[in-house]
Amino acid sequence: MERLARMYAEARSVVIVWSMGMTQHVCGTENVQSIINLALARGNVGRPGAGLMPIRGHSGVQGGAEMGAYATALPGGIPITPEAASDLAARYGFEISGERGLSAAEMVEAAGRGEMDVLYSSGGNFLDTLPDPDAVATALRRVPLRVHADIVVSSQMLLDPPPDEGAVVLLPAMTRYEQPGGGTETTTERRIVFSPEIPGPRIGEARPEWEIYRDLAARVDPERAPLVDFASTQQIREEIAATIPNYEGIQRLVRTGDQVQWGGERLCDGWTFPTPDGRAHFVPVAPRELDLPPGRFLLATRRGKQFNTMVWKRRDPLTGAERDALFMSAGDAAKLGLDDGAAVTVRSEVGSVDAQIKVSPIRDGNVQMFFPEANALVRGGRRDQASLVPDYNAVVEVVSRPVDLGAWIEPEPFRGS
């Protein structure tokens, strides 16, 4: 850590890159504020060769959030306030709430309390992605009507609704490469990139997702249906440009390679910041300390060869670890009398998971397991209060587990004579 500090202090320019390992904590916002403070301290913002770069999980997240598909923001990433909601309402001619909505995790928790009549899920898989999957399954089963629009079948779709009175509706959707007129994605460096329609076979009843929303809106509120009566993705791009100033230029993206970067080449260029006085401001952040009880470890989740919860390889090509690995320091493994590959059970306040030790260069007192396998160890309801991102960490104990050799050794095949 001291060597890293010296390297940072002596470097003329630094780009700081981070991802979900910084944000999936109850103090995720404070973690990011600390990174920003670090960048400001050395002037690594708003000049060539320097900057701050958060990495998104996958391609629909950045643009979706900037369109307002987020509990805490209106289109354009504008924070939800009565004034901002009133401005947007003036454009569309009907009242828009000035209060934030529910995050995905909060919706599931509300479902568990019996407060959700309908849950419409556009992609995603709460059952595999959220902490405490048993609690998630129980909550989803309580919703009288669940609607799942997606390009693949997921495990949450297969959960039964309430008996006698419930229903689950599956709506097959096209990928952005299949929809007529193409679509766009926004990359992590703020580039709005055109994705053209790619010719080829199509799946039966799959439809462009925007068409599903349009037709649903027309049935729910016929009087206001003309407000979203789009006939093409081009019309949607024109609507985006007219509503979100930062997305000016999206309406001119029509072919492969077309792109526009909102905010210009770099944000805060020349150290001019979007604050009342035009200056950057440090934010005081107090580190949070956690006192671990004796014999307990702090568990963090990590990724392997996977896309979100879709696991591509059982063995991680980076570390050589299997999906049931428990990454542990050599010192901690020795204290527990465990060798590399030893069978163990990892237990938390909400669940347990069988694993095998993977001795790794990790700090004593800490362990790691792959997401989503470790979700059964993580308690739901813990989140960052600003971003609403769930905390994917837990305090666990690790106990040795006897191995039943007959359960996994396959007999030699009978070859006959």
PEURKA-V264624 format. One record per residue. RES is the residue in one small letter. PHI is phi in whole degrees, 0 to 359 (NA if undefined). PSI is psi as a letter, one per 30 degrees, with the letter a starting at -180 (999 if undefined). Layout:
res->RES phi->PHI psi->PSI
res->RES phi->PHI psi->PSI
//
This chain:
res->m phi->NA psi->e
res->e phi->295 psi->e
res->r phi->295 psi->e
res->l phi->297 psi->e
res->a phi->298 psi->e
res->r phi->295 psi->e
res->m phi->301 psi->e
res->y phi->294 psi->e
res->a phi->295 psi->e
res->e phi->271 psi->f
res->a phi->286 psi->k
res->r phi->285 psi->e
res->s phi->216 psi->k
res->v phi->218 psi->k
res->v phi->254 psi->k
res->i phi->263 psi->k
res->v phi->245 psi->k
res->w phi->215 psi->l
res->s phi->217 psi->a
res->m phi->294 psi->f
res->g phi->297 psi->f
res->m phi->264 psi->f
res->t phi->262 psi->f
res->q phi->273 psi->i
res->h phi->219 psi->l
res->v phi->296 psi->f
res->c phi->250 psi->h
res->g phi->301 psi->e
res->t phi->297 psi->e
res->e phi->295 psi->e
res->n phi->300 psi->e
res->v phi->292 psi->e
res->q phi->300 psi->e
res->s phi->295 psi->e
res->i phi->297 psi->e
res->i phi->297 psi->e
res->n phi->303 psi->e
res->l phi->297 psi->e
res->a phi->294 psi->e
res->l phi->295 psi->e
res->a phi->299 psi->f
res->r phi->247 psi->g
res->g phi->67 psi->g
res->n phi->270 psi->h
res->v phi->217 psi->k
res->g phi->70 psi->g
res->r phi->212 psi->l
res->p phi->301 psi->k
res->g phi->80 psi->g
res->a phi->223 psi->l
res->g phi->157 psi->l
res->l phi->243 psi->k
res->m phi->221 psi->j
res->p phi->284 psi->k
res->i phi->262 psi->k
res->r phi->280 psi->l
res->g phi->288 psi->e
res->h phi->202 psi->l
res->s phi->290 psi->f
res->g phi->272 psi->f
res->v phi->288 psi->e
res->q phi->298 psi->e
res->g phi->295 psi->e
res->g phi->299 psi->e
res->a phi->296 psi->e
res->e phi->286 psi->f
res->m phi->274 psi->f
res->g phi->98 psi->g
res->a phi->279 psi->i
res->y phi->205 psi->k
res->a phi->290 psi->f
res->t phi->245 psi->g
res->a phi->215 psi->k
res->l phi->267 psi->l
res->p phi->309 psi->k
res->g phi->92 psi->g
res->g phi->73 psi->g
res->i phi->283 psi->k
res->p phi->302 psi->k
res->i phi->282 psi->j
res->t phi->223 psi->l
res->p phi->304 psi->e
res->e phi->292 psi->e
res->a phi->295 psi->e
res->a phi->295 psi->e
res->s phi->295 psi->e
res->d phi->296 psi->e
res->l phi->291 psi->e
res->a phi->297 psi->e
res->a phi->296 psi->e
res->r phi->288 psi->e
res->y phi->260 psi->f
res->g phi->84 psi->g
res->f phi->212 psi->l
res->e phi->291 psi->k
res->i phi->236 psi->k
res->s phi->297 psi->k
res->g phi->266 psi->g
res->e phi->248 psi->k
res->r phi->291 psi->l
res->g phi->268 psi->a
res->l phi->267 psi->k
res->s phi->286 psi->l
res->a phi->301 psi->e
res->a phi->296 psi->e
res->e phi->293 psi->e
res->m phi->298 psi->e
res->v phi->295 psi->e
res->e phi->297 psi->e
res->a phi->296 psi->e
res->a phi->298 psi->e
res->g phi->296 psi->f
res->r phi->270 psi->g
res->g phi->77 psi->g
res->e phi->259 psi->g
res->m phi->247 psi->k
res->d phi->272 psi->e
res->v phi->222 psi->k
res->l phi->232 psi->j
res->y phi->257 psi->j
res->s phi->250 psi->j
res->s phi->265 psi->j
res->g phi->71 psi->a
res->g phi->72 psi->l
res->n phi->205 psi->i
res->f phi->303 psi->e
res->l phi->297 psi->e
res->d phi->264 psi->f
res->t phi->264 psi->f
res->l phi->272 psi->l
res->p phi->299 psi->l
res->d phi->53 psi->i
res->p phi->301 psi->f
res->d phi->296 psi->e
res->a phi->294 psi->e
res->v phi->296 psi->e
res->a phi->299 psi->e
res->t phi->299 psi->e
res->a phi->294 psi->e
res->l phi->296 psi->e
res->r phi->292 psi->f
res->r phi->273 psi->f
res->v phi->283 psi->k
res->p phi->299 psi->e
res->l phi->227 psi->j
res->r phi->246 psi->k
res->v phi->240 psi->k
res->h phi->239 psi->j
res->a phi->254 psi->k
res->d phi->199 psi->l
res->i phi->263 psi->f
res->v phi->221 psi->l
res->v phi->277 psi->k
res->s phi->235 psi->l
res->s phi->295 psi->e
res->q phi->294 psi->f
res->m phi->295 psi->f
res->l phi->273 psi->f
res->l phi->287 psi->k
res->d phi->290 psi->k
res->p phi->281 psi->l
res->p phi->303 psi->k
res->p phi->297 psi->k
res->d phi->74 psi->e
res->e phi->246 psi->f
res->g phi->257 psi->l
res->a phi->206 psi->l
res->v phi->236 psi->k
res->v phi->246 psi->k
res->l phi->252 psi->k
res->l phi->242 psi->j
res->p phi->290 psi->k
res->a phi->245 psi->l
res->m phi->277 psi->l
res->t phi->285 psi->l
res->r phi->293 psi->f
res->y phi->280 psi->f
res->e phi->261 psi->f
res->q phi->287 psi->k
res->p phi->301 psi->k
res->g phi->89 psi->f
res->g phi->69 psi->a
res->g phi->206 psi->a
res->t phi->226 psi->l
res->e phi->225 psi->l
res->t phi->248 psi->k
res->t phi->279 psi->l
res->t phi->292 psi->f
res->e phi->259 psi->g
res->r phi->72 psi->g
res->r phi->270 psi->k
res->i phi->269 psi->j
res->v phi->246 psi->k
res->f phi->280 psi->k
res->s phi->246 psi->j
res->p phi->285 psi->l
res->e phi->292 psi->k
res->i phi->253 psi->k
res->p phi->298 psi->l
res->g phi->154 psi->a
res->p phi->295 psi->k
res->r phi->240 psi->l
res->i phi->270 psi->j
res->g phi->5 psi->c
res->e phi->267 psi->g
res->a phi->297 psi->k
res->r phi->233 psi->l
res->p phi->302 psi->k
res->e phi->295 psi->e
res->w phi->295 psi->e
res->e phi->292 psi->e
res->i phi->298 psi->e
res->y phi->297 psi->e
res->r phi->300 psi->e
res->d phi->291 psi->e
res->l phi->295 psi->e
res->a phi->299 psi->e
res->a phi->295 psi->e
res->r phi->279 psi->e
res->v phi->286 psi->e
res->d phi->217 psi->i
res->p phi->303 psi->e
res->e phi->294 psi->e
res->r phi->261 psi->g
res->a phi->304 psi->e
res->p phi->301 psi->f
res->l phi->294 psi->f
res->v phi->236 psi->g
res->d phi->276 psi->i
res->f phi->279 psi->k
res->a phi->254 psi->f
res->s phi->201 psi->l
res->t phi->292 psi->f
res->q phi->297 psi->e
res->q phi->295 psi->e
res->i phi->294 psi->e
res->r phi->297 psi->e
res->e phi->294 psi->e
res->e phi->294 psi->e
res->i phi->299 psi->e
res->a phi->299 psi->e
res->a phi->284 psi->f
res->t phi->259 psi->e
res->i phi->241 psi->j
res->p phi->305 psi->e
res->n phi->298 psi->f
res->y phi->266 psi->g
res->e phi->304 psi->k
res->g phi->111 psi->f
res->i phi->297 psi->f
res->q phi->289 psi->f
res->r phi->257 psi->g
res->l phi->273 psi->j
res->v phi->226 psi->f
res->r phi->216 psi->l
res->t phi->305 psi->k
res->g phi->96 psi->f
res->d phi->294 psi->k
res->q phi->199 psi->l
res->v phi->218 psi->k
res->q phi->252 psi->j
res->w phi->287 psi->k
res->g phi->86 psi->f
res->g phi->82 psi->a
res->e phi->299 psi->e
res->r phi->211 psi->k
res->l phi->279 psi->l
res->c phi->58 psi->h
res->d phi->300 psi->k
res->g phi->70 psi->g
res->w phi->62 psi->h
res->t phi->255 psi->j
res->f phi->250 psi->l
res->p phi->282 psi->i
res->t phi->236 psi->l
res->p phi->306 psi->e
res->d phi->260 psi->g
res->g phi->74 psi->g
res->r phi->247 psi->l
res->a phi->280 psi->l
res->h phi->227 psi->k
res->f phi->288 psi->k
res->v phi->243 psi->k
res->p phi->293 psi->k
res->v phi->229 psi->k
res->a phi->260 psi->k
res->p phi->301 psi->k
res->r phi->263 psi->k
res->e phi->256 psi->k
res->l phi->236 psi->j
res->d phi->270 psi->j
res->l phi->279 psi->k
res->p phi->297 psi->l
res->p phi->304 psi->k
res->g phi->81 psi->g
res->r phi->249 psi->l
res->f phi->231 psi->l
res->l phi->267 psi->j
res->l phi->267 psi->k
res->a phi->240 psi->l
res->t phi->264 psi->l
res->r phi->218 psi->l
res->r phi->249 psi->l
res->g phi->240 psi->b
res->k phi->277 psi->j
res->q phi->200 psi->l
res->f phi->240 psi->j
res->n phi->55 psi->b
res->t phi->268 psi->f
res->m phi->274 psi->j
res->v phi->272 psi->k
res->w phi->272 psi->e
res->k phi->221 psi->k
res->r phi->290 psi->f
res->r phi->255 psi->k
res->d phi->287 psi->j
res->p phi->293 psi->f
res->l phi->282 psi->e
res->t phi->247 psi->f
res->g phi->77 psi->g
res->a phi->276 psi->k
res->e phi->281 psi->l
res->r phi->295 psi->f
res->d phi->265 psi->g
res->a phi->288 psi->k
res->l phi->246 psi->j
res->f phi->286 psi->k
res->m phi->216 psi->k
res->s phi->291 psi->l
res->a phi->297 psi->e
res->g phi->295 psi->e
res->d phi->292 psi->e
res->a phi->298 psi->e
res->a phi->294 psi->e
res->k phi->299 psi->e
res->l phi->272 psi->f
res->g phi->70 psi->h
res->l phi->247 psi->k
res->d phi->266 psi->l
res->d phi->301 psi->k
res->g phi->91 psi->f
res->a phi->296 psi->k
res->a phi->279 psi->k
res->v phi->220 psi->l
res->t phi->243 psi->k
res->v phi->258 psi->k
res->r phi->237 psi->k
res->s phi->230 psi->a
res->e phi->290 psi->f
res->v phi->244 psi->f
res->g phi->184 psi->a
res->s phi->217 psi->l
res->v phi->219 psi->k
res->d phi->283 psi->k
res->a phi->209 psi->l
res->q phi->229 psi->k
res->i phi->294 psi->k
res->k phi->237 psi->j
res->v phi->296 psi->k
res->s phi->216 psi->l
res->p phi->284 psi->i
res->i phi->227 psi->l
res->r phi->292 psi->k
res->d phi->305 psi->k
res->g phi->90 psi->f
res->n phi->244 psi->k
res->v phi->223 psi->l
res->q phi->223 psi->k
res->m phi->221 psi->l
res->f phi->286 psi->k
res->f phi->272 psi->k
res->p phi->266 psi->g
res->e phi->302 psi->e
res->a phi->279 psi->f
res->n phi->301 psi->f
res->a phi->294 psi->f
res->l phi->265 psi->f
res->v phi->260 psi->k
res->r phi->284 psi->k
res->g phi->284 psi->l
res->g phi->89 psi->f
res->r phi->262 psi->k
res->r phi->205 psi->l
res->d phi->289 psi->k
res->q phi->285 psi->f
res->a phi->269 psi->e
res->s phi->273 psi->f
res->l phi->69 psi->g
res->v phi->287 psi->k
res->p phi->297 psi->l
res->d phi->274 psi->k
res->y phi->248 psi->h
res->n phi->227 psi->l
res->a phi->203 psi->l
res->v phi->264 psi->k
res->v phi->227 psi->l
res->e phi->243 psi->l
res->v phi->237 psi->k
res->v phi->235 psi->k
res->s phi->295 psi->k
res->r phi->231 psi->k
res->p phi->293 psi->k
res->v phi->254 psi->k
res->d phi->272 psi->j
res->l phi->301 psi->e
res->g phi->291 psi->f
res->a phi->280 psi->f
res->w phi->229 psi->f
res->i phi->273 psi->j
res->e phi->279 psi->k
res->p phi->291 psi->l
res->e phi->296 psi->k
res->p phi->296 psi->k
res->f phi->286 psi->k
res->r phi->260 psi->f
res->g phi->71 psi->a
res->s phi->230 psi->999
//
